[in-house]
Amino acid sequence: MASRALAKPQLRGLLAKRLRFRIVGGFIVSLSVAAFSKFAVAEPRKKAYADFYRNDDSMKDFEEMRKAGVFRSTK
């Protein structure tokens, strides 16, 4: 029977090699999450606010609430 010698494990530089991989992976994941949140959350929210204020008539809303009796100090 022939016995095979096991390969020696890499110990020198192992931490640096793994950290390099994990830092690059973490950077890529964080950039993708930031881009997703910008384009899936922030941009639609900005558009919704712009659409709301484009068609908003605050004086009309105030008059409707005044007629409904919401405000006690105005007549």
All heavy atoms as an XYZ file, in Angstrom:
599
protein
N       0.829     -1.182      0.000
C       0.000      0.000      0.000
C       0.872      1.243      0.000
O       1.778      1.384      0.806
C      -0.853      0.040      1.253
C      -2.117     -0.748      1.146
S      -3.032     -0.531      2.631
C      -4.469      0.093      1.956
N       0.510      2.095     -0.861
C       1.252      3.359     -0.929
C       0.481      4.416     -0.153
O      -0.725      4.539     -0.287
C       1.422      3.782     -2.377
N       1.201      5.103      0.660
C       0.536      6.164      1.412
C       0.848      7.510      0.754
O       1.980      7.773      0.376
C       0.994      6.168      2.863
O       2.350      6.509      2.918
N      -0.170      8.288      0.622
C       0.003      9.601      0.008
C       0.185     10.642      1.102
O      -0.481     10.606      2.133
C      -1.215      9.995     -0.806
C      -1.390      9.151     -2.024
C      -2.561      9.665     -2.789
N      -2.352      9.473     -4.199
C      -3.109      9.953     -5.135
N      -4.156     10.679     -4.806
N      -2.870      9.732     -6.389
N       1.042     11.572      0.847
C       1.252     12.661      1.801
C       0.186     13.725      1.570
O      -0.138     14.060      0.434
C       2.641     13.256      1.610
N      -0.390     14.192      2.654
C      -1.398     15.241      2.538
C      -0.729     16.569      2.223
O       0.368     16.859      2.689
C      -2.178     15.372      3.846
C      -3.053     14.189      4.234
C      -3.654     14.429      5.621
C      -4.157     13.986      3.219
N      -1.435     17.383      1.444
C      -0.897     18.701      1.122
C      -0.976     19.579      2.360
O      -1.927     19.506      3.134
C      -1.692     19.318     -0.012
N       0.029     20.393      2.541
C       0.047     21.273      3.697
C      -0.991     22.382      3.519
O      -1.152     22.913      2.419
C       1.424     21.907      3.853
C       2.473     20.956      4.328
C       3.752     21.708      4.610
C       4.785     20.791      5.198
N       6.033     21.501      5.484
N      -1.687     22.736      4.590
C      -2.654     23.830      4.474
C      -1.942     25.175      4.398
O      -0.848     25.351      4.940
C      -3.478     23.731      5.749
C      -2.572     23.066      6.721
C      -1.707     22.142      5.911
N      -2.570     26.111      3.701
C      -1.983     27.443      3.604
C      -2.298     28.193      4.894
O      -3.455     28.403      5.237
C      -2.571     28.202      2.426
C      -2.041     29.600      2.335
C      -2.820     30.439      1.327
O      -3.768     29.968      0.736
N      -2.400     31.675      1.168
N      -1.298     28.561      5.609
C      -1.489     29.310      6.840
C      -0.950     30.723      6.732
O      -1.512     31.652      7.287
C      -0.806     28.587      8.008
C      -1.355     27.193      8.319
C      -0.558     26.572      9.448
C      -2.814     27.260      8.683
N       0.131     30.904      6.005
C       0.732     32.220      5.879
C      -0.060     33.035      4.850
O      -0.259     32.620      3.726
C       2.179     32.090      5.425
C       2.941     33.384      5.423
C       4.382     33.132      5.086
N       4.970     32.140      5.994
C       5.822     32.426      6.959
N       6.208     33.666      7.148
N       6.316     31.495      7.723
N      -0.567     34.182      5.266
C      -1.301     35.054      4.358
C      -2.764     34.660      4.175
O      -3.458     35.231      3.342
N      -3.233     33.690      4.946
C      -4.610     33.230      4.785
C      -5.604     34.317      5.184
O      -6.592     34.548      4.498
C      -4.837     31.971      5.620
C      -6.216     31.334      5.517
C      -6.469     30.866      4.098
C      -6.330     30.164      6.478
N      -5.345     35.007      6.279
C      -6.242     36.063      6.739
C      -6.315     37.187      5.703
O      -7.404     37.654      5.372
C      -5.771     36.611      8.084
C      -6.589     37.780      8.643
C      -8.005     37.321      8.945
C      -5.933     38.341      9.880
N      -5.197     37.610      5.186
C      -5.175     38.692      4.198
C      -5.920     38.286      2.937
O      -6.658     39.091      2.358
C      -3.734     39.065      3.865
N      -5.758     37.047      2.521
C      -6.430     36.576      1.311
C      -7.942     36.564      1.502
O      -8.700     37.031      0.649
C      -5.935     35.165      0.977
C      -6.556     34.578     -0.255
C      -6.034     33.180     -0.507
C      -6.750     32.531     -1.658
N      -6.332     31.159     -1.850
N      -8.395     36.067      2.631
C      -9.835     36.012      2.880
C     -10.428     37.398      3.113
O     -11.535     37.676      2.694
C     -10.127     35.104      4.058
C      -9.838     33.665      3.695
C     -10.485     32.728      4.613
N     -10.169     31.361      4.190
C     -10.660     30.307      4.763
N     -11.457     30.420      5.782
N     -10.338     29.106      4.312
N      -9.699     38.259      3.813
C     -10.196     39.617      4.041
C     -10.327     40.375      2.732
O     -11.293     41.128      2.539
C      -9.269     40.376      4.988
C      -9.468     40.111      6.472
C      -8.485     40.936      7.283
C     -10.872     40.422      6.902
N      -9.386     40.214      1.837
C      -9.445     40.886      0.544
C     -10.710     40.478     -0.197
O     -11.433     41.321     -0.720
C      -8.207     40.527     -0.274
C      -8.002     41.388     -1.478
C      -6.693     41.066     -2.200
N      -5.579     40.850     -1.279
C      -4.806     39.759     -1.277
N      -5.006     38.801     -2.147
N      -3.823     39.635     -0.407
N     -11.013     39.217     -0.207
C     -12.219     38.715     -0.875
C     -13.475     39.256     -0.202
O     -14.414     39.711     -0.857
C     -12.218     37.182     -0.843
C     -13.458     36.572     -1.399
C     -13.689     36.565     -2.753
C     -14.411     36.022     -0.553
C     -14.844     36.004     -3.271
C     -15.567     35.466     -1.049
C     -15.780     35.447     -2.421
N     -13.510     39.244      1.123
C     -14.706     39.684      1.851
C     -14.907     41.198      1.755
O     -16.036     41.668      1.699
C     -14.607     39.255      3.308
C     -14.523     37.758      3.462
C     -15.744     37.205      4.132
N     -15.865     35.764      3.970
C     -15.276     34.858      4.730
N     -14.491     35.234      5.704
N     -15.467     33.571      4.499
N     -13.830     41.965      1.742
C     -13.953     43.423      1.620
C     -14.493     43.789      0.251
O     -15.389     44.625      0.129
C     -12.603     44.112      1.905
C     -12.304     44.041      3.397
C     -12.615     45.553      1.433
C     -10.934     44.545      3.777
N     -13.978     43.161     -0.788
C     -14.484     43.432     -2.140
C     -15.944     43.011     -2.240
O     -16.777     43.747     -2.776
C     -13.613     42.714     -3.196
C     -14.259     42.771     -4.568
C     -12.237     43.327     -3.238
N     -16.290     41.855     -1.706
C     -17.677     41.398     -1.735
C     -18.597     42.320     -0.956
O     -19.702     42.652     -1.408
N     -18.164     42.770      0.216
C     -18.959     43.688      1.015
C     -19.154     45.024      0.326
O     -20.231     45.622      0.393
N     -18.129     45.507     -0.343
C     -18.227     46.762     -1.080
C     -19.233     46.644     -2.215
O     -20.063     47.534     -2.414
C     -16.841     47.138     -1.613
C     -16.776     48.499     -2.226
C     -16.834     49.624     -1.429
C     -16.661     48.647     -3.592
C     -16.778     50.891     -1.985
C     -16.605     49.900     -4.158
C     -16.660     51.031     -3.354
N     -19.189     45.542     -2.942
C     -20.120     45.328     -4.049
C     -21.555     45.210     -3.535
O     -22.481     45.797     -4.096
C     -19.705     44.096     -4.877
C     -18.409     44.387     -5.633
C     -20.800     43.679     -5.838
C     -17.789     43.186     -6.274
N     -21.746     44.485     -2.452
C     -23.095     44.330     -1.885
C     -23.623     45.674     -1.394
O     -24.781     46.022     -1.634
C     -23.083     43.286     -0.749
C     -24.361     43.329      0.055
C     -22.870     41.905     -1.327
N     -22.783     46.455     -0.715
C     -23.246     47.746     -0.197
C     -23.589     48.709     -1.332
O     -24.573     49.450     -1.239
C     -22.216     48.359      0.731
O     -21.038     48.675      0.024
N     -22.810     48.709     -2.406
C     -23.138     49.563     -3.549
C     -24.444     49.136     -4.210
O     -25.251     49.987     -4.602
C     -22.009     49.529     -4.584
C     -20.796     50.384     -4.275
C     -19.763     50.233     -5.379
C     -21.179     51.834     -4.119
N     -24.666     47.844     -4.320
C     -25.902     47.385     -4.949
C     -27.122     47.710     -4.078
O     -28.169     48.100     -4.600
C     -25.833     45.893     -5.258
O     -25.687     45.158     -4.062
N     -26.997     47.600     -2.763
C     -28.122     47.953     -1.873
C     -28.383     49.455     -1.934
O     -29.543     49.880     -1.963
C     -27.825     47.491     -0.426
C     -28.804     48.092      0.556
C     -27.861     45.983     -0.357
N     -27.336     50.258     -1.979
C     -27.517     51.710     -2.074
C     -28.192     52.093     -3.387
O     -29.097     52.934     -3.409
C     -26.165     52.406     -1.944
N     -27.772     51.476     -4.485
C     -28.395     51.772     -5.779
C     -29.849     51.321     -5.796
O     -30.728     52.029     -6.312
C     -27.612     51.093     -6.906
N     -30.121     50.165     -5.226
C     -31.501     49.675     -5.171
C     -32.378     50.620     -4.361
O     -33.485     50.965     -4.781
C     -31.544     48.272     -4.563
C     -32.942     47.778     -4.337
C     -33.693     47.308     -5.402
C     -33.502     47.787     -3.076
C     -34.980     46.853     -5.204
C     -34.788     47.342     -2.866
C     -35.536     46.864     -3.930
N     -31.889     51.066     -3.209
C     -32.711     51.949     -2.377
C     -32.918     53.298     -3.053
O     -33.982     53.894     -2.918
C     -32.084     52.127     -0.998
O     -30.872     52.819     -1.102
N     -31.931     53.771     -3.793
C     -32.092     55.047     -4.485
C     -33.138     54.944     -5.576
O     -34.036     55.774     -5.664
C     -30.770     55.505     -5.080
C     -30.906     56.795     -5.896
C     -29.594     57.269     -6.409
C     -29.676     58.425     -7.359
N     -30.609     59.458     -7.066
N     -33.044     53.919     -6.421
C     -33.927     53.833     -7.572
C     -35.268     53.180     -7.253
O     -36.247     53.418     -7.949
C     -33.238     53.096     -8.721
C     -32.072     53.865     -9.269
C     -30.790     53.392     -9.134
C     -32.274     55.076     -9.903
C     -29.717     54.108     -9.637
C     -31.206     55.809    -10.398
C     -29.928     55.317    -10.269
N     -35.364     52.374     -6.216
C     -36.625     51.706     -5.898
C     -37.420     52.445     -4.822
O     -38.628     52.248     -4.736
C     -36.354     50.276     -5.443
N     -36.749     53.291     -4.018
C     -37.456     53.959     -2.931
C     -37.402     55.481     -3.081
O     -38.446     56.143     -3.102
C     -36.869     53.546     -1.562
C     -37.530     54.300     -0.441
C     -37.010     52.051     -1.360
N     -36.215     56.039     -3.179
C     -36.056     57.490     -3.124
C     -36.624     58.192     -4.357
O     -37.329     59.192     -4.231
C     -34.593     57.850     -2.944
N     -36.321     57.696     -5.539
C     -36.793     58.354     -6.758
C     -38.313     58.311     -6.890
O     -38.927     59.338     -7.190
C     -36.119     57.750     -7.996
C     -34.633     58.044     -8.078
C     -34.304     59.521     -8.174
O     -35.057     60.267     -8.814
O     -33.300     59.932     -7.572
N     -38.988     57.165     -6.660
C     -40.457     57.189     -6.706
C     -41.066     58.097     -5.642
O     -42.091     58.743     -5.880
C     -40.857     55.734     -6.473
C     -39.692     54.937     -6.893
C     -38.506     55.785     -6.570
N     -40.434     58.169     -4.473
C     -40.953     59.043     -3.416
C     -40.825     60.506     -3.818
O     -41.746     61.301     -3.615
C     -40.194     58.780     -2.124
C     -40.756     59.533     -0.949
C     -40.056     59.172      0.318
N     -40.377     57.797      0.683
C     -39.838     57.156      1.694
N     -38.932     57.745      2.450
N     -40.191     55.925      1.973
N     -39.683     60.881     -4.404
C     -39.516     62.255     -4.872
C     -40.534     62.598     -5.942
O     -41.094     63.693     -5.952
C     -38.105     62.455     -5.446
C     -37.034     62.651     -4.426
C     -35.791     63.149     -5.112
C     -34.650     62.214     -4.858
N     -33.421     62.631     -5.516
N     -40.785     61.651     -6.851
C     -41.764     61.873     -7.917
C     -43.161     62.026     -7.339
O     -43.936     62.889     -7.781
C     -41.729     60.723     -8.911
C     -42.627     60.927    -10.105
C     -42.547     59.746    -11.047
C     -43.430     59.892    -12.251
N     -44.780     60.271    -11.993
N     -43.514     61.223     -6.349
C     -44.844     61.320     -5.732
C     -45.022     62.661     -5.040
O     -46.094     63.280     -5.147
C     -45.036     60.176     -4.738
N     -43.994     63.137     -4.320
C     -44.088     64.444     -3.679
C     -44.224     65.548     -4.722
O     -45.020     66.476     -4.563
C     -42.861     64.719     -2.807
C     -42.977     64.173     -1.413
C     -42.299     63.018     -1.040
C     -43.763     64.811     -0.473
C     -42.397     62.518      0.235
C     -43.870     64.322      0.813
C     -43.187     63.174      1.160
O     -43.298     62.681      2.437
N     -43.440     65.467     -5.803
C     -43.515     66.495     -6.849
C     -44.896     66.505     -7.494
O     -45.468     67.577     -7.736
C     -42.436     66.252     -7.896
N     -45.467     65.323     -7.766
C     -46.808     65.256     -8.351
C     -47.855     65.819     -7.401
O     -48.778     66.515     -7.826
C     -47.168     63.812     -8.710
C     -46.350     63.282     -9.863
O     -45.743     64.101    -10.593
O     -46.299     62.045    -10.018
N     -47.729     65.529     -6.118
C     -48.697     66.024     -5.142
C     -48.669     67.544     -5.074
O     -49.705     68.211     -5.132
C     -48.419     65.436     -3.760
C     -49.306     66.003     -2.689
C     -50.608     65.569     -2.555
C     -48.828     66.975     -1.831
C     -51.431     66.088     -1.571
C     -49.642     67.503     -0.841
C     -50.949     67.062     -0.717
N     -47.477     68.121     -4.948
C     -47.386     69.565     -4.794
C     -47.620     70.314     -6.101
O     -47.926     71.506     -6.074
C     -46.049     69.955     -4.170
C     -46.029     69.664     -2.704
C     -45.198     68.675     -2.177
C     -46.864     70.346     -1.831
C     -45.200     68.394     -0.831
C     -46.872     70.069     -0.479
C     -46.042     69.091      0.013
O     -46.052     68.820      1.350
N     -47.502     69.648     -7.241
C     -47.790     70.275     -8.526
C     -49.289     70.560     -8.636
O     -49.703     71.577     -9.181
C     -47.347     69.372     -9.673
C     -47.467     70.034    -11.025
C     -46.959     69.148    -12.160
N     -45.608     68.661    -11.912
C     -45.275     67.372    -11.806
N     -46.184     66.436    -11.932
N     -44.030     67.010    -11.577
N     -50.125     69.659     -8.117
C     -51.568     69.790     -8.240
C     -52.240     70.250     -6.946
O     -53.462     70.242     -6.868
C     -52.168     68.441     -8.656
C     -51.584     67.956     -9.956
O     -51.315     68.737    -10.850
N     -51.356     66.656    -10.051
N     -51.476     70.638     -5.955
C     -52.025     70.978     -4.652
C     -52.521     72.419     -4.629
O     -51.853     73.330     -5.104
C     -50.957     70.795     -3.575
C     -51.516     71.010     -2.180
O     -52.666     70.621     -1.944
O     -50.787     71.566     -1.347
N     -53.715     72.621     -4.080
C     -54.262     73.959     -3.848
C     -54.557     74.061     -2.360
O     -55.609     73.622     -1.889
C     -55.523     74.169     -4.680
C     -56.052     75.584     -4.573
O     -55.333     76.448     -4.035
O     -57.187     75.833     -5.035
N     -53.632     74.645     -1.616
C     -53.756     74.673     -0.157
C     -54.884     75.591      0.291
O     -55.536     75.318      1.304
C     -52.436     75.088      0.476
O     -52.061     76.368      0.017
N     -55.152     76.642     -0.438
C     -56.247     77.541     -0.045
C     -57.599     76.858     -0.211
O     -58.499     77.035      0.609
C     -56.193     78.832     -0.861
C     -55.037     79.731     -0.482
S     -54.934     80.090      1.291
C     -56.380     81.081      1.526
N     -57.744     76.054     -1.239
C     -58.987     75.302     -1.438
C     -59.185     74.306     -0.292
O     -60.287     74.192      0.256
C     -58.934     74.569     -2.777
C     -60.140     73.734     -3.065
C     -59.954     72.992     -4.380
C     -60.952     71.875     -4.480
N     -60.631     70.927     -5.513
N     -58.119     73.620      0.085
C     -58.199     72.678      1.207
C     -58.542     73.398      2.507
O     -59.355     72.916      3.300
C     -56.877     71.926      1.374
C     -56.585     71.003      0.214
O     -57.532     70.638     -0.510
O     -55.402     70.652      0.028
N     -57.939     74.570      2.713
C     -58.213     75.349      3.910
C     -59.678     75.772      3.960
O     -60.339     75.658      5.000
C     -57.307     76.584      3.958
C     -57.649     77.534      5.053
C     -57.349     77.229      6.370
C     -58.287     78.739      4.779
C     -57.671     78.100      7.395
C     -58.614     79.606      5.791
C     -58.310     79.289      7.097
N     -60.216     76.239      2.856
C     -61.611     76.670      2.814
C     -62.560     75.504      3.086
O     -63.551     75.646      3.804
C     -61.930     77.321      1.465
C     -61.300     78.677      1.274
C     -61.770     79.691      2.312
O     -62.947     79.651      2.720
O     -60.947     80.521      2.715
N     -62.250     74.316      2.525
C     -63.091     73.141      2.766
C     -63.064     72.750      4.253
O     -64.107     72.429      4.827
C     -62.636     71.967      1.906
C     -62.955     72.132      0.439
C     -62.412     70.988     -0.396
O     -61.820     70.042      0.170
O     -62.575     71.037     -1.625
N     -61.883     72.784      4.863
C     -61.786     72.430      6.275
C     -62.464     73.487      7.143
O     -63.092     73.174      8.155
C     -60.318     72.269      6.685
C     -59.682     70.995      6.161
S     -58.056     70.674      6.845
C     -57.060     71.819      5.930
N     -62.384     74.773      6.759
C     -63.020     75.835      7.528
C     -64.536     75.679      7.480
O     -65.221     75.799      8.492
C     -62.606     77.193      6.977
C     -63.057     78.359      7.838
C     -62.502     79.668      7.327
N     -62.991     80.001      6.011
C     -64.129     80.689      5.770
N     -64.847     81.118      6.773
N     -64.499     80.952      4.545
N     -65.068     75.359      6.288
C     -66.511     75.159      6.148
C     -66.982     73.923      6.906
O     -68.117     73.874      7.380
C     -66.884     75.048      4.678
C     -66.794     76.357      3.934
C     -67.112     76.177      2.467
C     -66.898     77.492      1.732
N     -67.050     77.326      0.293
N     -66.123     72.933      7.021
C     -66.482     71.711      7.741
C     -66.408     71.898      9.255
O     -66.879     71.041     10.000
C     -65.564     70.570      7.321
N     -65.825     73.001      9.722
C     -65.756     73.273     11.150
C     -64.558     72.670     11.844
O     -64.584     72.454     13.052
N     -63.516     72.398     11.105
C     -62.313     71.817     11.700
C     -61.608     72.836     12.583
O     -61.126     72.521     13.664
C     -61.362     71.296     10.599
C     -60.054     70.833     11.185
C     -62.023     70.187      9.821
N     -61.584     74.094     12.144
C     -60.903     75.147     12.880
C     -61.907     75.899     13.738
O     -62.960     76.309     13.282
C     -60.228     76.115     11.907
C     -59.270     75.442     10.972
C     -59.529     75.379      9.614
C     -58.114     74.867     11.445
C     -58.639     74.764      8.752
C     -57.223     74.247     10.591
C     -57.491     74.192      9.240
N     -61.562     76.125     14.978
C     -62.452     76.868     15.876
C     -62.135     78.371     15.867
O     -62.982     79.183     16.171
C     -62.298     76.357     17.311
C     -62.779     74.960     17.478
C     -62.744     74.565     18.947
N     -62.862     73.113     19.034
C     -62.129     72.358     19.807
N     -61.209     72.898     20.582
N     -62.297     71.061     19.821
N     -60.912     78.747     15.532
C     -60.495     80.139     15.623
C     -60.813     80.950     14.370
O     -60.666     82.160     14.383
C     -59.003     80.223     15.921
O     -58.283     79.640     14.859
N     -61.232     80.320     13.305
C     -61.561     81.057     12.071
C     -63.036     80.911     11.766
O     -63.682     79.934     12.120
C     -60.759     80.528     10.876
O     -61.098     79.159     10.671
C     -59.277     80.673     11.115
N     -63.570     81.918     11.133
C     -64.991     81.849     10.745
C     -65.164     82.122      9.286
O     -64.446     82.708      8.620
C     -65.796     82.860     11.547
C     -65.888     82.454     12.990
C     -66.829     83.371     13.698
C     -66.936     82.929     15.153
N     -67.936     83.590     15.879
